[in-house]
């Protein structure tokens, strides 16, 4: 049975039924229950056009780069087309887009390259709110004498302590590394403001946008950040990573690579043979989102315009689901929610929520829900600094629930009913 469209805070109903028809995996059954994929923060499901793009690559374009034959040319054309798609996604130039194994690997490689120019005593600022993929690569430079300064949070709402950030930035700061949104508690950081602080000190700005990408339009020109990384498997694509870098920086810093590899930007940053079939899937994921925009607004034409139209609809729709979920959670005995809970501040967070139910271990809750076809995550999700700061690391972390635009009010209600049942045992 198709799910009816749900009215959000926008002017008309979001067509979630049409969206769900694009995702074959949403038809999965678990113990005679329809699967409710509330596990998006660890990786979303993919639409059929992504699956078809990967299959088509294997059938029609399976070759390495620069081949002087038909499938080689098709492969090169596909990579160029996907680079243009990601350029529209980031709002940058195609030669500022780098593909890689994943965001973590990309960040380690970038940190190592930047370290060529750093000296003992230079400083890098990281935060307590971040996934460790935006902490560990920079902390690895401590062995070179680089000083790492870590910004604290405001525990009451799990937001970044901007006053502490200002104190941590100094004339010796060379890089400020901040997440766009927390993958544990959903906090959205004021990236443009932080970038101005970094640049005023003469530092570069690196943004981990992995968790933000499915929940809001990214505009690197407006942010003025120097680097921004994300992972397509978080925005309905395959398991790879992508990096935006200002061309001047991609040219300035020298990546570690094999000698025969080109020195041309951005290719010089893509070490080894890429997983090219998944690059085809990345392009399809961007086009899926653009297709959502065109379905919502038939007047849009250009891909960037269509992406903006998509987020204009999906953001308020997700917020309506999140509001429904939070209201229900706060009525359940023993539930503690972390992060922003004031409805007037929901523009400062995305639709990811973490909680605990009394002293129950989060894995126990996740299994209880999973047996009923409701998929959630438990643990620290590699946001270990935050888990430790909140005092939950030694207790198994938290239960994390993540909503994206293919989720429904019916799924939220199923979740709440199951949690009420669990809490009442």
VEXDREN-2710 file (C-alpha; in Angstrom, 1 decimal):
% VEXDREN-2710
k/r/px/py/pz
1/UNK/0.0/0.0/0.0
2/UNK/1.5/3.4/-0.9
3/UNK/2.0/6.0/1.8
4/UNK/0.0/9.2/1.4
5/UNK/1.7/12.5/1.0
6/UNK/2.3/14.3/4.2
7/UNK/1.8/18.0/4.8
8/UNK/4.9/19.7/6.2
9/UNK/5.4/23.4/7.0
10/UNK/5.5/24.3/3.3
11/UNK/2.6/25.3/1.1
12/UNK/1.6/21.9/-0.2
13/UNK/2.1/18.2/0.4
14/UNK/5.4/16.6/-0.3
15/UNK/4.9/13.6/-2.6
16/UNK/6.6/11.0/-0.4
17/UNK/4.7/8.2/-2.2
18/UNK/6.5/9.1/-5.5
19/UNK/9.8/9.3/-3.7
20/UNK/9.4/5.9/-2.1
21/UNK/8.7/4.3/-5.5
22/UNK/12.2/5.3/-6.5
23/UNK/13.8/3.0/-3.8
24/UNK/13.4/-0.7/-4.4
25/UNK/14.9/-1.6/-1.0
26/UNK/12.0/0.1/0.9
27/UNK/9.8/-2.9/0.0
28/UNK/11.9/-5.2/2.3
29/UNK/9.9/-7.2/4.9
30/UNK/11.2/-8.2/8.4
31/UNK/9.2/-10.7/10.4
32/UNK/6.1/-9.7/8.4
33/UNK/6.7/-6.0/9.1
34/UNK/7.6/-3.5/6.4
35/UNK/11.2/-2.4/7.1
36/UNK/11.4/1.2/8.4
37/UNK/14.9/2.5/7.5
38/UNK/15.6/5.0/10.2
39/UNK/19.3/4.3/9.9
40/UNK/20.1/7.0/7.3
41/UNK/22.9/8.7/9.3
42/UNK/25.0/5.5/8.7
43/UNK/24.1/5.5/5.0
44/UNK/20.9/5.9/3.1
45/UNK/19.2/3.6/0.7
46/UNK/19.7/4.2/-3.0
47/UNK/17.2/4.9/-5.8
48/UNK/16.8/2.6/-8.7
49/UNK/18.6/5.0/-11.1
50/UNK/21.8/4.6/-9.0
51/UNK/21.5/0.8/-9.2
52/UNK/20.9/1.1/-13.0
53/UNK/23.9/3.5/-13.5
54/UNK/26.3/1.0/-11.8
55/UNK/24.9/-1.9/-13.9
56/UNK/25.1/0.2/-17.1
57/UNK/28.7/1.0/-16.4
58/UNK/29.7/-2.7/-16.1
59/UNK/27.8/-3.5/-19.3
60/UNK/28.8/-0.5/-21.5
61/UNK/31.8/1.4/-20.1
62/UNK/33.9/-1.0/-18.0
63/UNK/37.4/0.2/-18.7
64/UNK/40.3/2.1/-17.1
65/UNK/40.9/5.8/-17.8
66/UNK/42.5/7.1/-21.0
67/UNK/41.9/4.0/-23.1
68/UNK/42.1/4.6/-26.9
69/UNK/39.0/2.6/-27.5
70/UNK/35.2/2.9/-27.1
71/UNK/34.7/1.7/-23.5
72/UNK/37.7/3.7/-22.4
73/UNK/36.2/6.9/-24.0
74/UNK/32.9/6.1/-22.4
75/UNK/34.5/5.7/-19.0
76/UNK/36.3/9.0/-19.3
77/UNK/33.1/10.7/-20.4
78/UNK/31.3/9.3/-17.4
79/UNK/33.9/10.5/-14.9
80/UNK/33.8/14.0/-16.5
81/UNK/30.0/14.1/-16.4
82/UNK/30.0/13.0/-12.7
83/UNK/32.6/15.6/-11.9
84/UNK/30.2/18.2/-13.4
85/UNK/27.3/16.8/-11.4
86/UNK/29.2/17.1/-8.1
87/UNK/30.3/20.6/-9.1
88/UNK/26.6/21.5/-9.3
89/UNK/26.0/19.8/-6.0
90/UNK/28.8/21.8/-4.3
91/UNK/28.3/25.0/-6.5
92/UNK/31.9/25.0/-7.6
93/UNK/33.9/24.3/-10.8
94/UNK/34.4/20.8/-12.1
95/UNK/38.1/20.9/-11.6
96/UNK/37.6/21.5/-7.9
97/UNK/36.0/18.1/-7.4
98/UNK/38.1/15.1/-6.2
99/UNK/36.8/11.5/-5.9
100/UNK/38.2/9.1/-3.3
101/UNK/37.6/5.9/-1.4
102/UNK/35.7/7.7/1.4
103/UNK/35.7/10.9/3.4
104/UNK/38.1/9.4/6.1
105/UNK/40.7/8.4/3.5
106/UNK/40.4/11.7/1.6
107/UNK/40.9/13.6/4.9
108/UNK/44.0/11.6/5.9
109/UNK/45.5/12.2/2.5
110/UNK/44.8/15.9/2.5
111/UNK/46.1/16.3/6.1
112/UNK/49.3/14.5/5.1
113/UNK/49.8/16.8/2.0
114/UNK/49.1/20.0/4.0
115/UNK/51.6/18.8/6.6
116/UNK/54.4/19.3/4.1
117/UNK/54.1/23.0/4.7
118/UNK/53.6/23.0/8.5
119/UNK/56.2/23.6/11.1
120/UNK/56.6/22.5/14.7
121/UNK/54.3/24.6/16.9
122/UNK/51.8/25.3/14.1
123/UNK/48.2/24.7/15.3
124/UNK/45.1/23.0/14.0
125/UNK/41.7/23.5/15.6
126/UNK/39.2/20.5/15.8
127/UNK/36.0/20.1/17.8
128/UNK/34.4/17.8/20.3
129/UNK/31.3/17.7/18.2
130/UNK/32.9/16.0/15.2
131/UNK/33.1/12.5/13.8
132/UNK/36.6/11.2/14.4
133/UNK/37.2/11.3/10.6
134/UNK/37.6/15.0/11.1
135/UNK/39.7/14.7/14.2
136/UNK/42.1/11.7/13.8
137/UNK/43.6/12.8/10.5
138/UNK/44.6/16.1/12.1
139/UNK/45.7/14.6/15.4
140/UNK/48.0/12.3/13.4
141/UNK/50.1/15.4/12.7
142/UNK/51.0/15.7/16.4
143/UNK/53.9/13.4/15.7
144/UNK/55.3/16.2/13.5
145/UNK/55.1/18.7/16.4
146/UNK/51.8/20.2/15.3
147/UNK/49.6/21.4/18.2
148/UNK/46.0/20.3/18.1
149/UNK/43.4/22.4/20.0
150/UNK/40.0/21.0/20.6
151/UNK/36.9/23.2/20.9
152/UNK/34.3/22.2/23.6
153/UNK/30.5/22.1/23.4
154/UNK/27.6/23.5/25.4
155/UNK/26.4/20.3/27.0
156/UNK/22.9/21.4/27.6
157/UNK/22.1/21.6/23.8
158/UNK/25.1/19.9/22.2
159/UNK/26.1/23.0/20.3
160/UNK/29.6/24.2/19.6
161/UNK/31.0/26.7/22.1
162/UNK/31.8/29.5/19.8
163/UNK/33.5/31.5/22.5
164/UNK/35.8/28.6/23.2
165/UNK/36.4/28.4/19.4
166/UNK/37.4/32.0/19.3
167/UNK/39.8/31.4/22.2
168/UNK/41.3/28.4/20.5
169/UNK/42.1/30.2/17.2
170/UNK/45.4/32.0/17.4
171/UNK/47.9/33.6/15.0
172/UNK/49.6/30.1/14.9
173/UNK/46.4/28.4/13.7
174/UNK/46.8/27.0/10.2
175/UNK/43.7/25.0/9.8
176/UNK/40.2/24.9/11.4
177/UNK/38.4/21.6/10.9
178/UNK/34.7/21.6/11.7
179/UNK/31.7/19.4/10.8
180/UNK/28.8/21.0/9.1
181/UNK/26.4/18.8/11.1
182/UNK/26.8/16.4/14.0
183/UNK/26.3/12.8/13.0
184/UNK/25.2/12.0/16.5
185/UNK/23.0/14.8/17.7
186/UNK/22.1/16.6/14.5
187/UNK/23.5/20.0/15.4
188/UNK/24.2/22.3/12.4
189/UNK/27.2/24.5/12.9
190/UNK/27.4/28.1/11.6
191/UNK/30.0/27.3/9.0
192/UNK/30.1/30.7/7.2
193/UNK/30.7/32.4/10.6
194/UNK/33.4/30.0/11.6
195/UNK/35.1/30.3/8.2
196/UNK/35.3/34.1/8.7
197/UNK/37.0/33.5/12.0
198/UNK/39.4/31.1/10.5
199/UNK/40.3/33.3/7.6
200/UNK/40.7/36.4/9.8
201/UNK/43.4/34.5/11.6
202/UNK/45.0/33.5/8.3
203/UNK/43.9/29.9/8.7
204/UNK/42.3/27.5/6.2
205/UNK/38.9/26.0/6.7
206/UNK/38.0/22.3/6.3
207/UNK/34.4/21.2/6.5
208/UNK/33.1/17.7/7.0
209/UNK/29.7/17.9/5.3
210/UNK/29.1/14.1/5.3
211/UNK/26.1/14.3/7.7
212/UNK/24.7/17.6/6.4
213/UNK/24.6/16.6/2.7
214/UNK/21.2/14.8/2.7
215/UNK/19.6/17.5/4.9
216/UNK/20.5/20.8/3.3
217/UNK/21.8/22.4/0.1
218/UNK/25.6/22.9/0.1
219/UNK/27.0/26.1/-1.4
220/UNK/30.8/26.3/-1.1
221/UNK/30.9/29.7/-2.7
222/UNK/28.6/31.2/-0.1
223/UNK/30.5/29.4/2.7
224/UNK/33.8/30.5/1.3
225/UNK/35.4/27.4/2.9
226/UNK/38.7/26.1/1.5
227/UNK/37.9/22.4/1.5
228/UNK/34.7/20.4/2.0
229/UNK/34.3/16.7/2.0
230/UNK/31.2/14.5/1.9
231/UNK/30.2/10.9/1.2
232/UNK/27.6/10.1/-1.5
233/UNK/26.4/7.0/0.4
234/UNK/24.9/9.5/2.9
235/UNK/22.9/11.3/0.2
236/UNK/21.4/8.3/-1.7
237/UNK/24.6/7.2/-3.6
238/UNK/27.3/4.5/-3.4
239/UNK/30.0/4.0/-0.9
240/UNK/32.7/6.6/-1.9
241/UNK/33.9/10.0/-0.9
242/UNK/34.1/13.3/-2.6
243/UNK/36.1/16.5/-1.9
244/UNK/35.7/20.1/-2.9
245/UNK/38.9/22.1/-2.8
246/UNK/39.5/25.6/-4.0
247/UNK/41.6/25.2/-7.2
248/UNK/44.4/27.5/-5.8
249/UNK/44.8/25.1/-2.8
250/UNK/44.6/21.9/-4.9
251/UNK/47.4/23.4/-7.0
252/UNK/49.4/24.7/-4.0
253/UNK/49.6/21.6/-1.9
254/UNK/51.3/18.5/-3.3
255/UNK/49.6/15.1/-2.7
256/UNK/51.5/11.9/-2.2
257/UNK/51.2/9.9/-5.4
258/UNK/53.0/7.5/-7.8
259/UNK/55.5/9.1/-10.2
260/UNK/53.6/8.3/-13.5
261/UNK/50.4/9.9/-12.2
262/UNK/49.5/13.2/-13.7
263/UNK/50.2/16.5/-11.9
264/UNK/47.1/18.0/-13.3
265/UNK/44.4/19.2/-10.9
266/UNK/42.1/17.5/-9.7
267/UNK/43.3/14.2/-11.1
268/UNK/46.6/14.3/-9.1
269/UNK/44.7/13.9/-5.9
270/UNK/42.9/10.7/-7.0
271/UNK/45.5/8.1/-6.2
272/UNK/45.3/4.8/-8.0
273/UNK/42.5/3.4/-10.0
274/UNK/39.2/4.7/-8.7
275/UNK/36.1/2.6/-8.2
276/UNK/34.7/3.9/-11.4
277/UNK/31.4/2.0/-11.4
278/UNK/30.6/3.8/-8.2
279/UNK/31.5/7.1/-9.6
280/UNK/28.8/6.4/-12.2
281/UNK/26.5/5.9/-9.2
282/UNK/27.5/9.2/-7.7
283/UNK/26.4/11.1/-10.8
284/UNK/23.1/9.2/-10.7
285/UNK/22.6/10.1/-7.0
286/UNK/23.0/13.8/-7.8
287/UNK/20.6/13.5/-10.7
288/UNK/18.1/11.7/-8.5
289/UNK/18.0/14.7/-6.1
290/UNK/17.7/17.0/-9.1
291/UNK/14.8/14.8/-10.2
292/UNK/13.1/15.3/-6.9
293/UNK/13.4/19.0/-7.4
294/UNK/11.9/18.8/-10.9
295/UNK/9.1/16.7/-9.6
296/UNK/8.3/19.3/-6.9
297/UNK/8.7/22.3/-9.3
298/UNK/8.2/21.7/-13.0
299/UNK/9.6/25.1/-13.8
300/UNK/13.2/24.4/-12.8
301/UNK/15.6/23.5/-15.6
302/UNK/19.3/23.7/-14.7
303/UNK/20.6/21.0/-12.3
304/UNK/21.8/23.3/-9.6
305/UNK/18.4/25.1/-9.7
306/UNK/16.7/21.7/-9.4
307/UNK/18.8/20.6/-6.5
308/UNK/17.8/23.8/-4.7
309/UNK/14.2/23.1/-5.4
310/UNK/14.5/19.6/-4.0
311/UNK/15.9/20.8/-0.7
312/UNK/13.2/23.5/-0.5
313/UNK/10.8/20.7/-0.2
314/UNK/12.7/18.0/1.7
315/UNK/14.0/20.2/4.5
316/UNK/10.5/21.2/5.8
317/UNK/9.2/17.7/5.2
318/UNK/11.9/16.2/7.3
319/UNK/11.4/18.8/9.9
320/UNK/7.7/18.0/10.2
321/UNK/8.6/14.3/10.7
322/UNK/11.2/15.3/13.3
323/UNK/8.8/17.4/15.2
324/UNK/6.3/14.6/15.3
325/UNK/9.0/12.2/16.5
326/UNK/10.4/14.5/19.2
327/UNK/7.0/15.3/20.6
328/UNK/6.3/11.6/20.9
329/UNK/9.7/10.8/22.4
330/UNK/9.3/13.4/25.1
331/UNK/6.1/11.8/26.3
332/UNK/7.8/8.4/26.9
333/UNK/8.9/7.6/30.4
334/UNK/12.7/7.4/30.9
335/UNK/13.7/8.9/27.5
336/UNK/16.5/11.4/27.5
337/UNK/17.1/13.2/24.2
338/UNK/20.4/14.9/23.4
339/UNK/20.8/18.1/21.5
340/UNK/18.5/20.9/20.5
341/UNK/14.8/20.4/21.5
342/UNK/13.4/23.9/21.3
343/UNK/11.1/24.0/18.2
344/UNK/12.1/27.7/17.6
345/UNK/15.7/26.5/17.0
346/UNK/15.1/23.5/14.7
347/UNK/16.8/25.4/11.9
348/UNK/20.0/24.8/13.9
349/UNK/19.6/21.0/13.7
350/UNK/18.8/18.3/11.2
351/UNK/16.5/15.3/11.6
352/UNK/18.9/13.1/13.4
353/UNK/18.3/12.4/17.1
354/UNK/20.1/10.5/19.8
355/UNK/18.6/9.3/23.0
356/UNK/18.8/6.9/26.0
357/UNK/16.0/5.1/27.7
358/UNK/16.8/4.9/31.4
359/UNK/19.8/2.7/32.0
360/UNK/19.0/0.3/29.2
361/UNK/21.9/-0.5/26.9
362/UNK/21.3/1.1/23.4
363/UNK/22.0/-2.2/21.7
364/UNK/19.2/-3.8/23.6
365/UNK/16.8/-1.2/22.3
366/UNK/18.1/-1.3/18.7
367/UNK/17.6/-5.1/18.7
368/UNK/14.1/-4.8/20.1
369/UNK/13.2/-2.3/17.3
370/UNK/15.1/-4.3/14.7
371/UNK/13.1/-7.4/15.4
372/UNK/10.0/-5.4/14.6
373/UNK/11.5/-4.1/11.3
374/UNK/12.5/-0.7/12.6
375/UNK/16.2/-0.1/11.8
376/UNK/18.2/2.2/14.1
377/UNK/21.8/2.5/15.2
378/UNK/23.4/2.2/18.6
379/UNK/26.9/3.2/19.9
380/UNK/29.1/6.3/19.4
381/UNK/29.1/6.3/15.5
382/UNK/32.8/7.3/15.6
383/UNK/31.8/10.6/17.4
384/UNK/33.8/9.3/20.3
385/UNK/34.9/12.7/21.7
386/UNK/31.2/13.7/22.0
387/UNK/30.2/10.3/23.4
388/UNK/32.9/10.7/26.1
389/UNK/31.9/14.3/26.7
390/UNK/28.3/13.4/27.3
391/UNK/29.3/10.6/29.7
392/UNK/27.7/7.8/27.7
393/UNK/30.7/6.1/26.1
394/UNK/31.1/3.5/28.9
395/UNK/27.4/2.9/28.9
396/UNK/27.2/1.8/25.3
397/UNK/26.6/5.2/23.8
398/UNK/23.2/6.2/22.6
399/UNK/20.4/5.0/20.3
400/UNK/20.4/7.1/17.1
401/UNK/17.4/7.6/14.8
402/UNK/17.8/9.4/11.5
403/UNK/15.1/10.6/9.2
404/UNK/15.4/11.4/5.5
405/UNK/12.9/12.4/2.9
406/UNK/11.8/8.8/2.1
407/UNK/10.6/8.2/5.6
408/UNK/7.0/8.7/6.6
409/UNK/4.8/9.7/9.5
410/UNK/3.5/6.1/9.7
411/UNK/7.1/4.9/10.3
412/UNK/7.6/7.6/13.0
413/UNK/4.4/6.4/14.7
414/UNK/5.5/2.8/14.5
415/UNK/8.8/3.7/16.1
416/UNK/7.1/5.6/18.9
417/UNK/4.7/2.8/19.6
418/UNK/7.5/0.3/19.8
419/UNK/9.5/2.5/22.2
420/UNK/6.5/3.0/24.4
421/UNK/6.2/-0.8/24.5
422/UNK/9.9/-1.2/25.3
423/UNK/9.8/1.5/28.1
424/UNK/6.7/-0.1/29.7
425/UNK/8.3/-3.5/30.1
END
